[in-house]
Every structure is written in structure tokens, then in C-alpha cells.
Amino acid sequence: MTYQLRELASPDDWEAMHRIRLETLFTQERHPGLVYDRAHPDDTEPAHRKFLLMLDGVPIGTTRLDPRDEGGILRLVAIVPGLQRQGHGSVLEALLIDYARARGMKRLWLNAAPEAVGFYEKLGWTPQVWDEEEFVSFARDCVQMTKPI
């Protein structure tokens, strides 16, 4: 198995990112009535880095890294449903940490879905409120976490 963390570079990459998000994060069960915005300003912001996790050349995961202070905020972390709980999320996190460290980042933050908190704690993340304004958005039910890198 060969993994690669790849920044979005083509229309096919963008389509893969949207597909994974829609299958995993923005389902009607999780967000009834929500209309997913494929051109959301946070995704089109040039400083926000968008990634695909590739496994043997096939996109199986996605995330975005938004710069903040001395680090970055992980956003919209997702592994395709049929491949969850097989270690791919840990690989995504490790590759993203390598990317962030190479750019001088020292800390990461994220908004974890309540059912994902245990996963992140196993990887060394700690619950900590880092921005209460985040709770006003769709992250209102999330647990804020941080990790020094």
C-alpha cells in the first residue's frame, strides 16, 4: 500500500474532495436540510490548503489546513465510509503533521465530532476550547481539540 497526501491540483481532485465530504460529513442524516456549497469561501481562500489522502493512486480521504498563529486548524477531516476504522485516518494525520512541521507549524487545532474524540485522543490530541466563535457555526456540537507538533 502506498499513501500520498496530495494538495488539490485539478478539477478531478476538487470533485473527489467534494464527493468524499458529501459521502462522509455532509449527509442528510448528519445535517438535515443543509445545502453543501462547492464554492464555499473557506475552500477558495488561497491560504487554506486542501488535501486528498491517496491510497495506491485512489482518493480515500480529505482534509483542509487553515493557517492560524503558529500552527493550523484541521478542517473537514474525512475518510470514505467503507474504509474507516482501518488505520487510514491515522496515516492522514501523520502525513498532515509532517506537512505542517515542514512549514514551521508548532500546533494544530480541530473541531472533532463527538464520536471522533476517542480517535483523536489516541493520537495525542487534547480537548481544549480554542475559539468559542466556532461553536456558532455547524461546529456547535463539536469538541475542540489541540495538539502540539
Stockholm file with secondary structure:
# STOCKHOLM 1.0

chainA/1-149         MTYQLRELASPDDWEAMHRIRLETLFTQERHPGLVYDRAHPDDTEPAHRKFLLMLDGVPIGTTRLDPRDEGGILRLVAIVPGLQRQGHGSVLEALLIDYARARGMKRLWLNAAPEAVGFYEKLGWTPQVWDEEEFVSFARDCVQMTKPI
#=GR chainA/1-149 SS CCEEEEECCSHHHHHHHHHHHHHHTSCTTTSTTCCCCTTCHHHHCTTSEEEEEEETTEEEEEEEEEEETTEEEEEEEEECGGGTTSSHHHHHHHHHHHHHHHTTCCEEEEEECGGGHHHHHHTTCEECCCCGGGGGTGGGGCEEEEEEC
#=GC SS_cons         CCEEEEECCSHHHHHHHHHHHHHHTSCTTTSTTCCCCTTCHHHHCTTSEEEEEEETTEEEEEEEEEEETTEEEEEEEEECGGGTTSSHHHHHHHHHHHHHHHTTCCEEEEEECGGGHHHHHHTTCEECCCCGGGGGTGGGGCEEEEEEC
//
